[in-house]
Each structure stands twice: as C-alpha cells, then as structure tokens.
Amino acid sequence: NHGISHDLMDTVERLTKEHYKKCMEQRFKEMVESSGLEAVQSEINDMDWESTFFLRHLPASNMHEIPDLEDDYRKAMKEFAVGLQKLAEQMLDLLCENLGLEKGYLKKVFYGSKGPNFGTKVSNYPPCPKPDLIMGLRAHTDAGGIILLFQDDKVSGLQLLKDDQRVDVPPMKHSIVINLGDQLEVITNGKYKSVMHRVIAQTDGNRMSLASFYNPGDDAVIYPAPSLVEKEAEKNQIYPKFVFDDYMKLYVGLKFQAKEPRFEAMKA
C-alpha cells in the first residue's frame, strides 16, 4: 500500500533497463577491461561491481543535466520521485508516531533552511564472472535519513546484517524496501538503528536497483530528540550534535567502515 501505481513502476523498470543497455553497458564493459577486473585472482576491496548515475530531485532537480536520458524516462522518473517523496514523508510521520514524537518532528528536523535533500541512485549490477572476489556493493550503512528502494523483481543480491547474520532481502514485485540511515539513528537516540547492508554480485542476470535517499538539508542540525534522551544519560550522550553537510564530508571517505567512529569524530 505504498501508493505508487504498478503501471508507473513497470514503466520505470523498463526504461531503466533500456537506458542501461543503450547508454551504460558498453561503458561498464570498457571500465572492467581497462581495470583488468575480468582476470582478478584475489579479493578486491576497493571497488564495486556496479554501474550507476545519480538523479537529484530536491532542493533542485539535475535531471535536465544528465546526458542520454530520453524524455519519456525523465518524465517517468519525475512522476516516480513525487510518489516516493510522499511515501518518505508518510514514513517519517509513522516513525514519529511510533516514538511518541509530535507529528512532523522529523520532517522539521530534516528541513534545514532550504528543505530536504532527495535523490535517486540508479544502479545496475551486471553479471560478474568472479562474485566470490568482488562485491556488487561493499557492506555499509547509509549516511542519510530514509531510503526507499525499488529493486529488481527477478535478480536478487541485497543482504542485510541482523544479529551478526547475513539475511537475504528477496526480490518482490511492485514492492518498495524501506531502509534507515545514520541520521535517524542519531535523531532517535538509537531507538532505530541504521542497517548494515551489501549487494552480492551474481554470475547471471543484471540486477536493477533504484535507491532514493530522503535526507536532511545540508544545513540541518542533527541531534537526538530531547524527549528521547533519558535524563540520566544526558551527561553521557552517546550521539553527537552536528550539521548534516559536515557529516557527509566525513562519510565520503569512511563509507565502508563502521559508523561508530564517525559518530565519535562528529563529537569532536
């Protein structure tokens, strides 16, 4: 019941796959060739087996700047983003309700002075000859707020970490997978945790993944909601207070490492 029409989802999936075939596949093959990835003999820890580009929706769209996008693809993605934004904001209100926070609290924190950051990472994970040696996407937690994932309904690969076990997130037609990022862990004072996840490369099938990130605005100030901080714990607050953009600058270099040292670094 995410409210996004199945026809629109089918259109977005078809156009994403057509765009990859037409504009990205050859580039990816050339990258693999020039990096010598076909012939690797030992584990690769500094690269991912993925082909991606990023569409920004808010505060200002960059869709007109992305080369090779057909008009019907742009139009479908624009409509899809409107539905996802609505869903993300509904989810934030549901989280507020769950936590006993006033309605709209999370949206307000995310707003900053120019509104939230919202964009979609369009990824394809082509067939990989050595999935035991290279990840589709290495394990990480997402830096931002709420993540809405529209993933391939035939080719699997997404895994999350729960109680130290890797759990598969199976493909499910017309579904949106909801994931939470580091900012929601901080704001909820650890009541919700950002989720460590990765993508396993597969030997056959090309996996499509559209991950839309509804994140705080650059100048949004992030800190635990006062009503969720236990009185005794105030003296020893686990989570820091920081400006979202500062966290992002730190995250870029440390994405594939544990989140706890990032939180410690932001305290300083």
N, C-alpha and C positions, 0 to 999 in steps of 0.2 A: 504493500500500500504506500509506495514512495511517491505516487502521484505523477510519475513521468510516463508518458504514453509508450506502449510497447512498439508501436509503429515508428516512433521517433528513435527509440533505442536501436531498432533494426536498421534504420537508415544511417544512423551514426556509425554503427558497426561496419556496415557495408562500405560506406565512404572512407572510413579509416583504413580498412584493409585494401581498398582500391588505391588510396593515396600512397600507402606503403609500397605496394607493388610497383606503382608508376614512378614514384619520386625518391623513395628511401632505400629500396632493396639493393640496387646497384651500388649505391654509396656505401652501404654496410659491407657488402662483399669486398669492395676495394679496401675498406678500413681493415677488415680481417686479413686480407692478403698482405697489405703493407706492414701490419703488426706481426705477421708470422704466427697468428693465433691458431691456424689450422694444424700446425705441426708441434704444438706445445707438448712437452713431456712431463712437466712438473706443474704443481698448482700455481694458478695466477691469483695474486691477492690485491692487485692494484687496478683492476679493470672489470667491467661488467659486460656480459654478452647481451647488449640491448641497443636498440635504435630508437632515439627519442627526439621530440621537439616540445617546446613549451608555449602554451597559449595563455596570455594574461587576460582576465575579464574585468577585474576591479583593482585599483580605482579607475584605471583607464585601459581600454582594450588595445592589444597589439596585433589583433587578428589581421588587420589590413597590411601589416608589415611582413607577415610570414609569406615567403615566396611559394609558388607552386600550389597554393590552396585554391581549389575550384570554388566558384561562387556558391554552388549548392552545398558544399562541405562547410564553408564559412557560415552559411545561413543555419544549417542543421546544428552546428556546434554552438552558435549563439543561442538558439532556442533551448538546447540541452543545458547550457550553462544557467539559463534563467530558472529552469526546473530544479537544478542542483543547488543553486543558491537558496531557493525557498526551502528545500529539504534540509540543508545545513542549518538554517536559522531555526527551523522547527526542532531539529535535534538539539540545538543549544538550549532551547526553552525546555525541552524534556529533561535535559541534564540538570537544569536549574530546579525543576520540579522534584526530581529525584533527590537532590542535595538539600532541598529546603531553602534554596536561594530565591530572592524575589525574581519574578518573571522579567526577562530582558536583561538580567545582570550580566550574563556572559557576552551578549551582543554589545552591550555598552562598553565593557572592558575591551573587546576586540576593535571597537570603532576608531580609537585614537582621534586624530583631528580631521582625517580625510576619508575615513571609512576603512573597512577591512581590505586585506589583500586576498584576491581569489583568482586562481588559475588552474589550468589543467595540463598535466604532463602526459603527453600522448606517447606510449611506448609500444614497441613490438619486440618480441623475443623470438628470433628466428631459430630454426633447427640448429643444434650445436653438436659437433662431432665428439666433443670431449666434456660432457656435462659433469664428470667427476673432477675435472681440473679447473673449471671456470664457472662462476655463478652467473645466473641471469642478472641478479642484482644482489650484492652482498648484504649481510644482515645489518639492520639499523633501526632506530626509532625515528619517526618523522618529527621535524622540528616544530611544526606549527600547531594548528588547532584541531579542526575536524577534517577527516579525509574521507571522500566519497569515491569508491572505486567501482567502475563498470568494467568487469573483466570478461575475457573470452569465455564462452559457454561450452567450449569443447576441449581446449588445451589447458591443462592445469599447470601448476608450478608455484603458486603462492603458499608459503608456510609461515605460521607464527609460532612464537615461543610461549608455551604455557606450562608452568610448574616444571621448567627445565626440559620439557619435551617439545619436539617439533610437531606441530599439528598442521595437516593439510587443510587449506581453505578451498573446498571443491568448487568447480565451475557450476553455476546455477543460472539458467536462462532468465533474462529480464530482472536480475536482482542487482542491488547496489550494496556493496560491502562497506560497512562503516568502521573506520579506524580512528584512534585518538592519538594526538601528538603531544610533544613535551609541554606545550603551553597549558594544555588542560590539566596535566599532572600538577603543574605549579599552582594554577589558579584554584584547583580543587584541594590543594594541600595534600595531594597523594591519595585522595579518595578514589580518583580514577587514575590509572597508570597508562603512560604511552606504551605502545606494544612493539616489541622487537619482532621484525619480520624480514623475510628474504624471498627471492624468487630463484627456483631451481631451473636451470636450462634443461631443455628436453631434446632428445635426438630427432624427434619428428614433430611436425606441426608448428605453426607460427602463432604464438600467444599474443593476443591484443590486450592492452591494459590502458584504461583511461583513468588516471588518478587525479581527482580535483581537490585542491587544497584550499579550505576556507580558513584563513589565518588572520591574526591581528594586524592592524595597520602598522606601518613602520615605526611611528612614534608612540604606539600604545604602551602604557606602563603595565607590566605584568607582575603580579604578586599574589600570594594566597588570599582568597576572600576572607576578610576579617571574621565573619561569622563561622568559618570552618576551622579557624585556628583555635585549638584548645587553649584555655587560659594558661595552664602550667607550661605548655610547650612554647609560649610566646618568647620566653627568654632564650630558647634554643630553637629558633625557627629553622626547619630543615631546608625550606625552599627560599631562594633569593628574591629580591625585587630588582627589576631591570627594564630597560627599553627593548622592545621586541627586535628592532633592527640590530642592536648590539649583539643579541643572542645569535641572530642569523649570521653575522660576520664571523663569530666564533665557530658556529656549527659547520660552515662550509668546509673547514679544514679537518673537522673531527667527526664528520657524519657517521663513519663506520666504526666508531669507538663507543664505549659505554657512555650513557647520558650523565651519570652521577658526577664525574669530574667536570662536565660542562656546567652543571648547576653550581658546583663549588667555585669554579672560575668566575661565574657571574656574581657571586657574593663579594668577591674581591673587587 
